[in-house]
Amino acid sequence: MKWQGRRQSSNVDDRRSVSGGKLVAGGGIIGIIILLVNVFGGDNAQLITPVLEQLQGKQSTQTEAVALSKEDEELGNYVRVVVADNEDIWSKIFSDNGMTYKQPEIVLFRESVQTACGGASSASGPFYCPGDQKVYMDLAFFEELQTRFGAKGGDFAIAYVISHEIGHHIQTLLGTSDRMRQMQEGKSQAEANKLSVALELQADFYAGVWAHHNKENLEAGDIDEALSAANAVGDDAIQKKMQGQVVPDSFTHGTSEQRIYWFKKGYTTGDIRQGTTFDEIN
């Protein structure tokens, strides 16, 4: 994506040099499992804290100041440009539809972070917390996305993830997340999971809508990077890798095919009214 020399958002709170430190105790395979379960966590990120507490026991956090490398600083600047593009595009889309867009904040951290949804570690993966309307990301996740999940990597994979998480913010602003939780009440776990899948796929769709309206800044290979990332984090792909079998009733984010389909639909149409995942999910 063409980004150098372009506007950077002021809504990025970069805590990488001062936050986190190391979580003492636990970790290891537990952290990997939680990472895989909570990739692109959405509203499910609120479940992270009790799981961590149960599996890892009491932890203490050692906070250390960490100097940012030139590469770290450049990556932070790239994130600010992606966030700025989201701000500009979603502000216009909301305005065109008679609404006002409230900009979220993106928090960059290392290893651990405190949020309105509770404490989380890097193992949580990137997630959106509706309690404070912020997106939380440890950028080390993108190395995991490439080395563990087999994604191509590339800077546009980062843009896709950021835009997916901002998609959850859109759902909060539009009331979709609240309606989804109400729909889940009284449902079986399998039926509740289907609604969660619909929410996640719609966030993928919104990421595609953003990419559609940002075409002038895209470069060859960008969309392939996004599709590769979407493919790598499908529930079926993760389950095959971790347990050797696929259990559809346990899906919470959608298959690789579904995630690719909805991102591509958003990218092709650019029309937020086409994100009918709750109508079309089986």
C-alpha positions in Angstrom: 0.0 0.0 0.0 1.2 3.5 -0.8 1.6 5.1 2.6 4.8 7.1 3.0 4.3 10.9 3.2 0.6 10.5 3.8 -1.6 11.7 6.7 -1.2 9.8 10.0 -3.9 9.4 12.5 -3.5 11.0 16.0 -5.8 8.2 17.4 -3.0 5.7 17.8 -1.7 5.1 21.4 1.7 3.5 21.0 2.6 1.9 24.3 5.3 -0.4 22.9 8.1 1.4 24.5 6.6 1.5 28.0 3.9 -1.1 28.4 3.5 -4.8 28.9 6.7 -6.3 30.0 6.6 -10.0 30.6 3.8 -12.0 32.1 5.4 -14.2 34.7 4.1 -17.8 35.0 2.0 -19.7 32.5 2.5 -19.1 28.8 3.9 -21.8 26.5 1.3 -24.0 24.8 -1.5 -22.3 26.8 -0.6 -19.0 25.2 -0.6 -20.5 21.7 -4.0 -22.1 22.3 -5.5 -18.9 23.4 -4.0 -17.1 20.4 -5.6 -19.5 18.0 -9.0 -19.4 19.8 -9.1 -15.7 19.9 -7.6 -14.6 16.6 -9.4 -11.4 15.6 -11.3 -11.6 18.8 -14.1 -9.1 18.3 -16.6 -9.0 21.1 -15.3 -12.5 22.2 -12.2 -10.7 23.5 -14.1 -10.2 26.8 -13.8 -14.0 27.4 -10.0 -13.8 27.3 -9.4 -12.7 30.9 -11.2 -15.5 32.8 -9.6 -18.1 30.5 -6.2 -16.7 31.2 -6.8 -16.6 34.9 -8.1 -20.1 35.0 -5.3 -21.7 32.9 -2.3 -19.6 33.9 -3.0 -18.9 37.5 -1.7 -15.8 39.3 0.7 -13.7 37.3 2.8 -10.7 37.9 3.7 -8.2 35.3 7.3 -6.9 34.9 7.2 -3.6 33.1 10.4 -2.5 31.3 11.1 0.5 29.1 11.9 -0.7 25.6 13.5 1.5 22.9 11.7 1.3 19.6 13.9 0.4 16.7 13.8 2.2 13.4 11.8 -0.7 12.0 9.3 -0.4 14.9 8.9 3.3 14.4 8.3 2.8 10.7 5.7 0.1 11.4 3.9 2.5 13.8 3.8 5.2 11.2 2.3 2.7 8.7 -0.4 1.8 11.2 -1.2 5.5 11.7 -1.7 5.9 7.9 -4.0 2.8 7.8 -6.0 4.2 10.7 -6.2 7.6 9.0 -7.5 6.0 5.9 -10.1 4.2 7.9 -11.1 7.4 9.6 -11.5 9.3 6.3 -13.4 6.5 4.5 -15.8 5.6 7.3 -16.5 9.2 8.1 -17.6 9.8 4.5 -19.6 6.5 4.4 -21.4 7.4 7.6 -22.0 11.0 6.5 -23.4 9.8 3.1 -25.9 7.7 5.1 -26.9 10.5 7.5 -24.8 9.4 10.4 -21.8 10.6 12.4 -18.7 8.4 12.7 -17.0 8.3 16.1 -13.3 7.4 15.6 -11.9 4.6 17.7 -8.5 4.5 19.2 -5.9 1.9 18.3 -3.6 0.8 21.1 -0.2 -0.8 20.2 1.3 -2.8 23.0 3.9 -5.4 23.8 3.1 -8.7 25.6 0.3 -7.5 27.9 -2.3 -4.8 28.3 -5.1 -3.6 30.5 -8.4 -2.8 28.8 -12.1 -2.1 29.8 -12.7 -5.7 28.8 -10.0 -6.9 31.3 -6.3 -7.8 31.0 -5.0 -9.5 27.9 -1.7 -10.8 26.6 -0.2 -11.0 23.2 -1.6 -14.5 23.1 -5.1 -13.0 22.7 -4.3 -11.8 19.2 -5.6 -8.4 17.9 -9.0 -7.6 19.4 -11.6 -4.8 19.7 -13.0 -4.0 23.2 -16.5 -2.5 23.0 -16.2 -1.4 26.6 -13.7 1.4 25.7 -14.2 1.3 21.9 -10.5 0.7 21.3 -8.6 -1.8 19.1 -5.7 -3.5 20.8 -2.8 -5.0 18.9 0.6 -6.5 19.6 2.3 -6.2 16.2 4.3 -9.3 16.9 1.1 -11.1 15.9 1.9 -10.6 12.3 5.0 -12.7 12.5 2.9 -15.4 14.1 0.3 -15.0 11.2 3.1 -15.7 8.8 5.2 -18.3 10.5 2.5 -20.3 12.4 -0.5 -19.8 10.2 1.2 -19.8 6.8 0.0 -16.4 5.6 2.0 -14.6 3.0 2.6 -11.7 5.3 3.2 -8.2 3.8 2.1 -4.9 5.0 -1.4 -5.2 3.7 -2.1 -8.2 5.9 -1.7 -5.7 8.8 -4.1 -3.3 7.1 -6.7 -6.1 6.7 -6.5 -7.0 10.4 -6.7 -3.3 11.5 -9.7 -2.8 9.2 -11.4 -6.0 10.4 -11.1 -4.8 14.0 -12.4 -1.4 13.1 -15.2 -3.3 11.5 -16.2 -4.4 15.0 -16.2 -0.8 16.0 -18.6 -0.1 13.1 -20.9 -2.9 14.5 -20.8 -1.3 17.9 -21.8 2.1 16.5 -24.6 0.6 14.4 -25.9 -1.5 17.3 -25.2 -4.7 15.5 -23.1 -6.2 18.3 -25.8 -5.5 20.9 -28.4 -7.1 18.7 -26.3 -10.1 18.1 -25.8 -10.7 21.9 -29.6 -10.4 22.4 -30.1 -12.9 19.6 -27.8 -15.3 21.3 -29.8 -15.4 24.5 -31.6 -18.7 25.0 -29.8 -20.3 22.0 -27.8 -23.5 22.1 -24.0 -23.1 21.9 -24.0 -24.2 18.3 -26.6 -21.6 17.3 -24.9 -18.9 19.4 -21.7 -19.7 17.6 -23.4 -19.2 14.2 -24.3 -15.7 15.2 -20.7 -15.1 16.3 -19.6 -16.3 12.9 -22.0 -13.9 11.2 -20.6 -11.0 13.3 -17.0 -11.9 12.4 -17.7 -12.3 8.7 -19.4 -9.0 8.6 -16.3 -7.4 10.1 -14.3 -9.1 7.2 -16.9 -7.6 4.8 -16.3 -4.1 6.3 -12.6 -4.5 5.9 -13.3 -5.2 2.2 -15.5 -2.1 1.9 -12.7 0.0 3.3 -10.2 -1.5 0.8 -12.7 -0.8 -2.1 -12.8 2.9 -1.1 -9.0 3.0 -0.7 -8.2 1.6 -4.2 -6.2 4.6 -5.2 -3.6 3.8 -2.5 -3.4 0.0 -3.2 -0.5 -1.7 -4.9 -0.2 -4.9 -6.8 -0.4 -7.9 -4.4 -2.1 -6.1 -1.6 -5.4 -7.8 -2.0 -3.7 -11.2 -2.3 -2.0 -10.5 1.1 -5.3 -9.8 2.7 -6.9 -12.9 1.2 -3.9 -15.0 2.3 -4.4 -13.7 5.9 -8.1 -14.4 5.8 -7.5 -17.9 4.5 -4.9 -18.6 7.3 -7.2 -17.7 10.2 -10.4 -19.5 9.1 -11.7 -21.7 11.9 -11.3 -24.9 9.7 -7.7 -24.1 8.9 -6.8 -23.5 12.6 -8.6 -26.6 13.8 -6.9 -28.8 11.2 -3.5 -27.4 12.3 -4.2 -27.7 16.0 -6.3 -30.8 16.4 -6.3 -32.6 13.0 -10.1 -32.4 12.6 -12.8 -29.9 12.0 -15.8 -29.3 14.2 -18.2 -26.9 12.4 -20.5 -26.4 15.4 -17.6 -24.9 17.3 -16.8 -22.3 14.7 -16.9 -18.7 15.9 -15.2 -16.8 13.1 -16.0 -18.7 9.9 -14.2 -20.9 7.5 -11.3 -19.8 5.3 -13.7 -19.8 2.3 -16.3 -17.7 4.1 -13.8 -15.1 5.3 -12.3 -14.8 1.8 -15.8 -14.6 0.3 -17.0 -11.8 2.5 -13.9 -9.7 2.3 -14.0 -10.0 -1.5 -17.7 -9.1 -1.5 -17.0 -5.9 0.5 -14.1 -5.1 -1.8 -16.1 -5.7 -5.0 -19.3 -3.8 -3.9 -18.0 -1.1 -1.6 -21.6 -1.0 -0.3 -22.2 -1.4 3.5 -25.8 -2.5 2.7 -24.4 -5.7 1.1 -23.0 -7.0 4.4 -25.9 -9.3 5.0 -24.0 -12.1 6.8 -26.8 -12.6 9.4 -29.2 -13.3 6.6 -27.0 -15.6 4.7 -25.0 -17.6 7.3 -26.1 -21.3 7.5 
